[in-house]
């Protein structure tokens, strides 16, 4: 995802998050593979691109599928870093409230 390489996005994300990249696009796992459960849980349809944010316990707190522009990537950073998800409402609602 190109937006994650933008300096302003990289600076914010690296300040707040530990990132990991996985490309599940061509991954074929059988049910006996321990990674299969993780793939099914976080990206069951193997969609790309997808960004998943997990809290310290491994619980998913936010997810975004599809292309992101810089402005929305920075809003997503705020949504997760400021724990806006705990106030109820998803990222789409947060984004709408911030854009007026």
C-alpha positions in Angstrom: 0.0 0.0 0.0 1.7 3.1 -1.2 0.2 5.5 1.4 2.1 3.8 4.1 5.4 4.8 2.5 4.5 8.5 2.6 6.7 10.3 5.1 3.9 11.9 7.1 2.1 8.6 7.4 5.2 6.6 8.2 6.2 9.1 10.9 2.8 8.8 12.7 2.4 5.1 12.3 5.9 4.3 13.5 5.4 6.6 16.5 2.2 4.8 17.6 2.3 1.2 16.2 4.5 -1.8 15.6 3.8 -2.9 12.1 3.9 -6.3 10.4 3.4 -7.0 6.7 1.9 -10.2 5.4 0.8 -10.9 1.8 -2.0 -13.5 1.9 -2.8 -13.1 -1.8 -1.4 -16.3 -3.0 -1.1 -18.1 0.4 -2.6 -21.6 0.4 -2.9 -23.2 3.8 -4.4 -26.5 4.8 -6.5 -26.8 8.0 -3.6 -28.4 9.8 -1.4 -25.4 9.4 -1.4 -23.2 12.6 -1.3 -20.0 10.5 -4.6 -20.9 8.9 -6.6 -19.9 11.9 -4.8 -16.5 12.0 -5.6 -15.9 8.3 -9.2 -16.9 8.7 -9.6 -14.6 11.7 -8.0 -11.5 10.3 -8.5 -11.7 6.6 -10.8 -14.6 5.8 -11.3 -13.6 2.2 -7.7 -12.8 1.6 -8.6 -9.3 0.5 -5.8 -6.9 -0.3 -5.0 -4.4 0.9 -6.2 -4.6 4.4 -4.9 -3.0 7.6 -5.8 -4.6 10.9 -5.0 -3.0 14.2 -4.7 -5.1 17.3 -4.5 -4.0 20.9 -1.9 -5.3 23.3 -4.0 -8.4 24.0 -4.3 -9.3 20.3 -8.0 -8.1 20.1 -8.8 -6.5 16.8 -9.8 -2.8 17.4 -9.9 -1.5 13.8 -9.8 -2.7 10.2 -9.6 -0.9 6.9 -10.0 -2.6 3.5 -9.0 -1.0 0.3 -7.1 2.0 -0.8 -6.3 4.8 1.7 -5.4 8.4 0.9 -3.0 10.3 3.2 -5.7 12.3 4.9 -7.7 9.1 5.8 -4.5 7.2 6.8 -3.8 10.0 9.3 -7.3 9.9 10.6 -7.1 6.2 11.0 -3.9 6.7 13.0 -5.9 9.1 15.3 -8.8 6.7 15.5 -6.7 3.9 16.8 -4.0 5.8 18.7 -6.6 7.9 20.6 -8.7 4.8 21.2 -11.7 6.4 19.6 -13.0 2.9 18.9 -13.8 2.6 22.6 -16.3 5.4 22.3 -18.5 3.4 20.0 -18.9 3.8 16.3 -16.6 2.6 13.6 -13.9 4.4 11.6 -16.3 5.5 8.9 -18.4 7.4 11.5 -15.2 8.9 13.1 -14.0 10.0 9.7 -17.3 11.6 8.9 -17.3 13.5 12.2 -13.8 14.8 11.6 -14.5 16.0 8.0 -17.6 17.9 9.0 
